[in-house]
């Protein structure tokens, strides 16, 4: 059993921004036909890694993946501009990228892994679970202090299934239909300490819960606790980790604005009720299976189509952001609710043109920097 030097502690909270936002976008590196590059991507990733005024490009645990990191932005439009420039920079260096939660055709066990002290530790912890590349859209929202962070935590926690439903876009794995809206979410559920965040009512409760978990897992710090929503004390943020990566930059901006609005509303008008851990987990599993076609338990205890919940929540967020002219990116979320779902789109493409048609479509949409 691995030993660590003393118990791991939650560090003091460093004040973050007042509802500032930042995004980590994971993209898969592929060839002209959309297939993963495997170990051939190692040199390419090394050439792509750089820091620019628009953000940072880094490698990931998967050899054929890059992560685009925006700077701290005041709003979702700033995130959109940053990612547009970062995607353009990557493309200009000859890389082809795919924005999808699970590569649709990657063979089981064909994953190429990058070695590092951190990644080696994760691999040892996971055993044989890292069997196929996955890619996420992770949104940080900056908060000024612990009490504000916990208000935002509770408000965002209840709405995580809604965010997952909107971003769900990985119905295929290993060349077949998984039967799910988000196969990525099902894969991550098999990983240690990757779960819905627990109901917590204070910063002290968060610290106690997290330090007990770190001690039980014998991990050196809280970055090894992979809840779908987690505080990042040294960054002064809450990190939303629940969403599949999406091809459209407009959709990225819309989802970022939604997270920002959820956090603001939770602080300005806290929810009068909570969902238990068990009920929230059931809501989330329904969304993993059915996406925007799911029915979930609403905060008042009634069963509702998640589209109905989404329309109400979207209207409330728009009202929260409109005073500061931050609501425009939400138009993309409204379009997501009106149009066909991403899993349906992908399934129709496969039905008419097979997997090559799906890969071609994902390549084209990821490369479209104006959509």
N, C-alpha and C positions, 0 to 999 in steps of 0.2 A: 504494500500500500504506500502511495506517495505521501511524503510528509512535507509540511510547510513550516516556516519559522514563525511560530506564534499565530494566534488567531487573526484572521483577516477582519479589518474594520471598515465600516462605511466612513469615508472622509467627510470633513465639514463641507457644508453647502457653500459654493462660490456663487454670489449673486449673478444671475443671468440677465438677459434683456427683458423688456416689457413686451412679451408676446412676439418677439422676433422669431424668425424661422430659418431653418437650414435643412438641406436634404442630402442624403446619401443614396445614390442610384447605382445599382449593380447591373452590369451589362455583360452578356456573353460574347466572346470573340469567336467568329465563325468564318468559314470559307465562302466562296462565291455562291454556293448552293445552300448555304445556311447551316451546314454541319459544323460541329465543334472542332476547333483546331487541335485540341489536346496539347501534348507537350511542345508542339510547334509554336504555341503561343508564348512560351517563356521569354524568348528574346524580344518578341513584340511588346509584351507587357513592360519589360525593362526599358524599352525605348519610349513608351508612352508615359511612364511615371514622371510627373513633373508638378510643380506648383506655379500657378499663374494668378493674375488678379481676379480671374473668373472662378478660381477654386483649385482643387487638388485632384489629380488622377493617381490612383494607387492600384496595386495588385490586390488579389484576394486569396483565400485558401485554395480555390480552384485555379489551376494554371491558366485556363482559357476564360478568365473573367477580369474585368476592371471595375473599379468603383469610382464614380464621379462624386466629389464632395464640394458642395457650394460653400461660400463663405456665409457668415451670419447676414441675413437679409431682413429688411424691414417688412417685406410683404411677399406674397406668392409671385407677383410679377418679377420681382428681383430674382427669385429662384428660377423662374422660367428663362430669364435672360442668361443667367449663369450656366444653366445646363445646356442651353442652346450653344453657347460658346464652347463649353467643354466637349460636347458631342462633336462639334465642328472640328475642334483641335484633334480629337482622336481619329476622326475620319480622314483628316488631311495627312495623317501619318500612315495611311494605308490600311487602317483597321476597319473591318466590317463588324457591326454590332447587332445583337438581337436582344430586344427588350421583351422578355417573357419569363414567367415565374419558374417554369421547369422547361428545359429544352425538350421539345416534343418527341424527338427521335433518338436521343442519346441512349445507348445500350446500358442496361443495368450493370454496374461495376466497372464501367469504362472511364471513371473519373480520374483525371490527372490532378494530383495534389501538390501544392507548394510546401516545401519544408521551412520551418522556422521554429524557434523555441515555443512560441505561443501556439502555432498550428500543430506542432508535434504533440503538445499537451492535449489539445482538443481531440486530435486523432486517437490518442490513447484512451481518452475518456469515452469517445463515441464507439470505439471498437470498429465494427464493419458497417456502421450506419450511414457514413458518407458515401452513398452509392451512385448519386447522380447530381449534377450541378443544379442549384436553385438560385434565384435572384429576387431581391426584395427592393421595395421603395421604402426608405426609412426617413421619417420626418421628425426633426427636433423643434421644439418650441421653447423659447427662452423665458424664464420666470425669475422674479427678483429675490424670492426668499422661500424658505421651507414651507411656511403656511400656505402661501399662494400656490406653490407647486403641488401640495396635497389636495387643495380644492380642484385644481386643474386635473390632477390624477383621477379623482373620483368621477369627474364629468367625462373625461376621455375614456375611462375604463368601460363605462356602460355602452359607449358608442363604438367600441372596437369592432363588433360584428358588422355594423353598418359600413365602416371603412373597408373591412375585408370584402364585403359583398360588392361594393363599388369597384374595387381593384381586381377582383377575382378574374384571372385570365390564364389559367394553366390547366385546361381539362385533359391534356394528353401527357402521357409519360411512356417512355420505352417503345414508342411507335404505335401505341394503342390508346383508346379512350379510357380514362381512369374511372369514368362515371361521376367525377367530382367537378365542381366549378373551379376549385383551387387545389390541385394536386400538391403544389408546393406546401400548402398549409398542413396537409396530411403527413408529408415527409418530415416537416419540422416537428410535428407532434411526437415523433419517435425519438427526438434528441433529448438528452438530459437537461432538466431545468428550463425547458422551453414550453411555456404554458401561458394561459390567460393570467393576468395579474390579479393577486388576491385583493379582496376588499380591505382597505386600510383607512383609518380615520385620522391619523396623525403622523408627523415625521418620526416621532419616537417609536411608534408601532412599526413603521417601515424599517427603521434601523434595527430594531430587535429581530424582526422577521428575517431580514436579509443576512444579518450576521450569523444567526442560527443556521441558515441555509448554507452559507459559505463554510461554516465550520463542519457541517455534516458532509459536504462534498469535498472538503479539503482543497479548496481553490484559493488562489492568492489574493483575488480582489473581486469586486462586484461586476466587472465586465464579463465574468463567467456565469452570471445569472441572466438568462436570456428570456425574461418575461416579454410578452407581446407589447407591453408598455412598461418602461422602467425609468426611474429617475437616474440622471447622470450628474451627481453632485459637483464634480470638478468642472463640468461644463455649464452648470446652472440651467439645465434643460430637462424636459421630459422627452423621451425617445419613443416614438410610435413605430413598431416593428411588424405590424400585422399585415401589411399590404404587399401583394405581388407587384413587381415592377410593371409599368405600363408603357406601351410604345409612344403614345402621344404626349408631347410636352405640354399641351393645353390641359390634358387630363392630370398630369403631374401638378401643374399649378393649381388646378381646381381642387384636388385632394389636399394640397398643402394649405390652401385657404380654408378648407373645411376643418382641418386640424386646428389651425390658428383660431378660427371662430368658435369651435367647441371649447377650446381652452379659455378664451375670453369670456364666453357665456357662463362657463362653470364657475369662474371667479366672481363675475358681476351678479349672477343670479343662480346660486347653487341649487342643484336638484333637491327636491324635498324627500325623495326616496331613492333607495339603492336596489340593485339586483344582487342576489346571493351569488356566491361563487359557483354553486351547482347550476343555477338557472342560466347564468351568463355562459357557462361552458356548453350547455345544451343549445343556446342560441347560436353560439359560434360554430358548433358542429353542423347545425342545420345550414348555416351559410357556407361552410366548406363544401357541403354536398350540393346545395341548390343555388348559391349566389343570390342574385337579386330576385329570384323566384321563391325564396324561403319565406316561411312564416315564423315569427319570433314572439317571445313574451315581451310586451312593452313595459315601461316603467310602472304603469298602473295595474299590471298583472293580467291584462287581456292579451289574447293572441291576435297579432296583426300581420298582414303582409309587410315585408320589410320595405317595399316600395312606398307604402303609406307612411311608415315611420320616417323614411328618408325624405319624403316631400315635406313633412312637418319640420323635421330637423333642419333641412336646407333653408326653409323660409325663416326660421329663427336665427340661423347663422347669418343669413343675408341682412336681416334687421340689425344684428350686432355689428357687422362690419361696414354698413353703408355710411355711417356718420364720418368715417375716415377714408371713404372712397376706396376701400379694399375689397369690395364685393365682386368686381367684374370677373375674376377667374372662376367664380362659382357657376358661370354660364356653362362651362364645360361639364360640370357635374349634372346640371339639369339635362344637358344633351345625353349624358350616360343613362339617365333615368328614362328618357323618352325613347331612345333608340334600342336596337337589338343588343343583347348582352354580348360581352367579349367571348364567353364560352360558346354561345350560339353561333357567332360569326366564325369562330375557328372550326367548329364542327361542320358547318355548311361548306367551308372551303375544303376540308378533308373529304367530305361526301362527294363533291363535284370534281376535285382535282388531285386528291390524295395528299400525302404529306408534303410533296414538293410545292404544291400550291400554297399550303399554309406557311412554309418556311419563306417562300418568295414574298408573301404578303407581310409577314413580320419584318423581314429585312427592309422592305420598302417603307413601311410605316416608321420604323426606328430611324431610318435615314432622313425622313421628312422633318426638317427642323422648323417648319412653319405650322404644322398641324397641332 
